[in-house]
Amino acid sequence: MDMKEMATLETLDETIHPALNLGKRVGGYLYVHRSACDALDETAKAALSLAEQLAGKVDWNVAKLSLEGGSISLLDYALFFDSAFPELTRSYRIDLTDETVRVLDYSEGSNRPVLHRKELLLSPEHPRYAEYAQLTAALERAGLLQNSHAVGYHRQWQERLSTGGYCVIGHTLEVVDPDAVREQAEVQRHRTALRRYSFSRPMQALARHGYLDGRRVVFDYGCGRGDDLRLLELNGVPSSGWDPHFRPGAEKVMAPIVNLGFVINVIEQPEERVRVLADAFAHAQELLVVAVMLQGTSAAEHAAFGDGVLTSRGTFQKYL
Ligand SMILES: C[S@@+](CC[C@H](N)C(=O)[O-])C[C@H]1O[C@@H](n2cnc3c(N)ncnc32)[C@H](O)[C@@H]1O
């Protein structure tokens, strides 16, 4: 062993102190994609270079470093960049103390370990980082990454996706079975109702056009928490409202003005949207005001659901 190698080996007992935003930590290990290994600290780089020497000429794309030092595994994941959940084909575990190499070959296996959250292995500057991170965020919102240790293998992972009613195309999470998703996620329509401290936009429009002068009764169809009703009362406008969650016992009444404010965009069933619209229209004697959300947070950040999206709060939104 020459002096250069001696110097490298002396550093091996040292623990590794990676930058906080580098790699994915699981247990006492740090996983880093080969393209991001330049950002490792000098101790880790020396250990990695020794591990490579000991392993010989092998294919690998992910380094798994023990944070305590002492061992490194060089992992070869198939189709790291193209597969949403790359599968492990081979692992070379190098014990840097006794300089032994143990090879685990999964290439012929039918149920290989899979990688989730792969963006964490890359530098945040990597051109595909955002694309991968978006998929991870969608999986998290759908609750699919809970107890991810239980879905560390291809078959279990695919089973979780399909029983949840999802599939992944490219790096996009798609709903294939809305009933399964609804059953598990249960769309929380009422959670769309915000606290209001001033009139909603449709009420403001009515006021602007002179309809809130107190001569016409307003019926608020899907009134949510009833803040518009409270403000109408404060302004001396006769009104009432109904909401299936907040005021299920209230009466649906005929009124000169009916407001259907931000209701149909939270309904995930297109046929129900039509029914609600028709029913609101049937209660309006003079004027029906319909308001919907035109856009919200980028739809790409949410899981596709029916003809809309499922948000992180378990609500449905049909953005136009
Ligand atoms: C975004 S909130 C809007 C509440 C209120 N109109 C406002 O502007 O503050 C949507 C409301 O629609 C209600 N909703 C859900 N399904 C409905 C239905 N089939 N008919 C009427 N209202 C419904 C929800 O309970 C929720 O309170």
The ligand as an SDF file (V2000), in Angstrom:
LIG
                    3D

 27 29  0  0  0  0  0  0  0  0999 V2000
  -66.3490   26.9780   -1.5480 C   0  0  0  0  0  0  0  0  0  0  0  0
  -67.7040   26.7720   -0.4770 S   0  0  0  0  0  0  0  0  0  0  0  0
  -68.6250   28.2320   -0.8690 C   0  0  0  0  0  0  0  0  0  0  0  0
  -69.4720   28.6740    0.2720 C   0  0  0  0  0  0  0  0  0  0  0  0
  -70.1530   30.0130    0.0750 C   0  0  0  0  0  0  0  0  0  0  0  0
  -71.0660   30.0220   -1.0550 N   0  0  0  0  0  0  0  0  0  0  0  0
  -69.1260   31.1290   -0.0640 C   0  0  0  0  0  0  0  0  0  0  0  0
  -68.9870   31.6680   -1.1610 O   0  0  0  0  0  0  0  0  0  0  0  0
  -68.4570   31.4190    0.9340 O   0  0  0  0  0  0  0  0  0  0  0  0
  -68.6100   25.4740   -1.2450 C   0  0  0  0  0  0  0  0  0  0  0  0
  -69.8100   25.0270   -0.4300 C   0  0  0  0  0  0  0  0  0  0  0  0
  -70.6110   24.1970   -1.2720 O   0  0  0  0  0  0  0  0  0  0  0  0
  -71.2850   23.3210   -0.4270 C   0  0  0  0  0  0  0  0  0  0  0  0
  -71.8210   22.1950   -1.2170 N   0  0  0  0  0  0  0  0  0  0  0  0
  -71.2400   21.0130   -1.5160 C   0  0  0  0  0  0  0  0  0  0  0  0
  -72.0630   20.2340   -2.2340 N   0  0  0  0  0  0  0  0  0  0  0  0
  -73.2120   20.9490   -2.4150 C   0  0  0  0  0  0  0  0  0  0  0  0
  -74.4540   20.6850   -3.0460 C   0  0  0  0  0  0  0  0  0  0  0  0
  -74.6880   19.5280   -3.6680 N   0  0  0  0  0  0  0  0  0  0  0  0
  -75.4010   21.6400   -3.0010 N   0  0  0  0  0  0  0  0  0  0  0  0
  -75.1650   22.8190   -2.3770 C   0  0  0  0  0  0  0  0  0  0  0  0
  -74.0180   23.1090   -1.7410 N   0  0  0  0  0  0  0  0  0  0  0  0
  -73.0610   22.1970   -1.7510 C   0  0  0  0  0  0  0  0  0  0  0  0
  -70.2290   22.9170    0.5760 C   0  0  0  0  0  0  0  0  0  0  0  0
  -70.7690   22.3560    1.7530 O   0  0  0  0  0  0  0  0  0  0  0  0
  -69.5010   24.2280    0.8080 C   0  0  0  0  0  0  0  0  0  0  0  0
  -69.9780   24.8820    1.9490 O   0  0  0  0  0  0  0  0  0  0  0  0
  1  2  1  0
  2  3  1  0
  2 10  1  0
  3  4  1  0
  4  5  1  0
  5  6  1  0
  5  7  1  0
  7  8  2  0
  7  9  1  0
 10 11  1  0
 11 12  1  0
 11 26  1  0
 12 13  1  0
 13 14  1  0
 13 24  1  0
 14 15  1  0
 14 23  1  0
 15 16  2  0
 16 17  1  0
 17 18  1  0
 17 23  2  0
 18 19  1  0
 18 20  2  0
 20 21  1  0
 21 22  2  0
 22 23  1  0
 24 25  1  0
 24 26  1  0
 26 27  1  0
M  CHG  2   2   1   9  -1
M  END
$$$$
